[in-house]
Amino acid sequence: MNLKKYFEVLQIGDKILLAGIILFSLLGIMFPYLYPPGALSSAEVVISVQGQEKARMQMGNIPAEGLEVEVAGPIGIHRVIITEEGVRVIAPEKDPLKICEKTGWIKRPGPMIICVPNELAIWLESDEAAELDGITE
């Protein structure tokens, strides 16, 4: 199979697209090695309701099957799901927009899950230097 004759037929745009597909494929294969599960073992999950810290848990102490914590607030009970890979929230029926649920998983220090109606905030803390999301001047 002679690949040279196929590359002669390809236009420059085709070659760029092919190179991009190969690059993204390789990055997808390497991603689990760059960010392995359990990389959060030194991080802590912090749960705050109405400005008061209600819980702080070490990610390294979470059982393999995960942990589910119920957090009561003014509009109902949120279920906080904590696994080795991150944290997410299941909002109660009374939560009008369910933005905290739509936030999805937080998997590194920095992002937060916020539920304004229930005055709930959840985030990950770590002693390791966190990456900057961006800088605004």
C-alpha positions as CSV (number, residue, x, y, z in Angstrom):
1,M,0.0,0.0,0.0
2,N,1.6,3.2,-1.2
3,L,0.5,6.2,0.9
4,K,2.5,8.7,-1.2
5,K,0.0,8.7,-4.0
6,Y,-2.9,9.4,-1.6
7,F,-1.0,12.4,-0.1
8,E,-0.4,13.8,-3.6
9,V,-4.2,14.0,-4.1
10,L,-4.9,15.8,-0.8
11,Q,-5.3,19.6,-0.8
12,I,-3.6,21.7,2.0
13,G,-6.9,21.9,3.9
14,D,-7.3,18.2,3.8
15,K,-3.8,17.7,5.2
16,I,-4.4,20.3,8.0
17,L,-7.7,18.5,8.9
18,L,-6.0,15.1,8.9
19,A,-3.1,16.4,11.1
20,G,-5.7,18.0,13.5
21,I,-7.7,14.7,13.8
22,I,-4.5,12.8,14.5
23,L,-3.4,15.3,17.1
24,F,-6.7,15.3,19.0
25,S,-6.8,11.5,18.9
26,L,-3.3,11.3,20.5
27,L,-4.3,13.9,23.1
28,G,-7.4,11.9,23.9
29,I,-5.4,8.7,24.4
30,M,-2.8,10.5,26.6
31,F,-5.4,12.4,28.7
32,P,-5.9,9.6,31.3
33,Y,-2.2,9.4,31.8
34,L,-1.8,13.1,32.3
35,Y,-4.7,13.4,34.7
36,P,-5.1,9.9,36.3
37,P,-8.1,9.1,38.6
38,G,-7.1,9.6,42.2
39,A,-5.1,12.7,41.3
40,L,-7.4,14.6,43.7
41,S,-6.4,12.4,46.7
42,S,-4.7,15.4,48.5
43,A,-7.7,17.7,47.8
44,E,-10.5,18.4,50.2
45,V,-14.2,18.9,49.5
46,V,-15.7,21.8,51.3
47,I,-19.5,22.2,51.7
48,S,-20.8,25.5,52.9
49,V,-24.5,26.4,53.6
50,Q,-25.6,29.9,54.5
51,G,-21.9,31.0,54.7
52,Q,-21.1,28.4,57.4
53,E,-18.8,25.5,56.6
54,K,-20.9,22.3,57.2
55,A,-18.4,19.6,56.0
56,R,-14.8,19.2,54.9
57,M,-13.7,15.8,53.6
58,Q,-10.4,14.5,52.3
59,M,-10.8,13.1,48.8
60,G,-8.3,10.4,49.6
61,N,-10.6,9.1,52.4
62,I,-13.6,8.6,50.1
63,P,-14.6,5.0,49.6
64,A,-14.1,3.5,46.1
65,E,-17.9,3.3,45.5
66,G,-18.2,7.0,46.3
67,L,-20.1,8.8,49.0
68,E,-23.5,10.6,49.0
69,V,-24.1,13.4,51.5
70,E,-27.5,15.1,52.0
71,V,-27.3,18.9,52.7
72,A,-30.4,20.7,54.0
73,G,-31.0,24.3,53.1
74,P,-33.9,26.8,52.9
75,I,-35.5,25.3,49.8
76,G,-34.8,21.6,50.4
77,I,-32.2,18.9,50.5
78,H,-29.4,18.7,48.0
79,R,-27.6,15.4,47.4
80,V,-23.8,15.9,47.0
81,I,-22.1,13.0,45.2
82,I,-18.4,12.6,45.9
83,T,-16.2,10.1,44.1
84,E,-12.5,9.7,43.5
85,E,-12.9,11.7,40.3
86,G,-14.8,14.7,41.5
87,V,-18.0,16.2,43.1
88,R,-21.4,17.0,41.8
89,V,-24.8,18.0,43.1
90,I,-28.4,16.7,42.6
91,A,-30.8,19.5,43.2
92,P,-34.2,19.2,45.0
93,E,-37.4,19.6,43.0
94,K,-38.0,23.0,44.5
95,D,-34.8,24.4,43.0
96,P,-36.2,26.5,40.1
97,L,-33.3,26.6,37.7
98,K,-31.1,23.7,39.0
99,I,-28.0,25.6,38.0
100,C,-25.9,23.7,40.6
101,E,-27.0,20.4,39.0
102,K,-26.3,21.7,35.5
103,T,-22.8,22.7,36.6
104,G,-21.9,19.0,36.5
105,W,-18.7,17.5,38.0
106,I,-15.9,19.6,39.4
107,K,-12.7,17.7,39.1
108,R,-10.0,20.1,40.2
109,P,-9.6,23.0,42.7
110,G,-10.8,26.3,41.3
111,P,-14.4,25.8,40.0
112,M,-17.3,25.9,42.4
113,I,-20.8,24.6,42.5
114,I,-23.2,27.3,43.8
115,C,-26.9,27.1,44.6
116,V,-28.1,30.6,45.3
117,P,-31.7,29.7,46.4
118,N,-30.4,27.1,48.9
119,E,-27.4,29.2,49.9
120,L,-25.1,26.2,49.1
121,A,-21.5,26.4,47.9
122,I,-19.2,23.4,47.2
123,W,-15.6,23.5,46.1
124,L,-12.3,21.6,46.2
125,E,-9.3,22.9,48.1
126,S,-5.7,21.7,47.7
127,D,-2.3,22.7,49.0
128,E,-0.9,22.2,45.5
129,A,-0.7,25.3,43.2
130,A,-3.9,25.5,41.2
131,E,-3.9,26.5,37.5
132,L,-5.3,29.9,36.6
133,D,-8.5,29.8,34.6
134,G,-7.7,33.3,33.3
135,I,-6.5,36.8,34.3
136,T,-8.6,39.9,33.9
137,E,-7.2,43.4,34.1
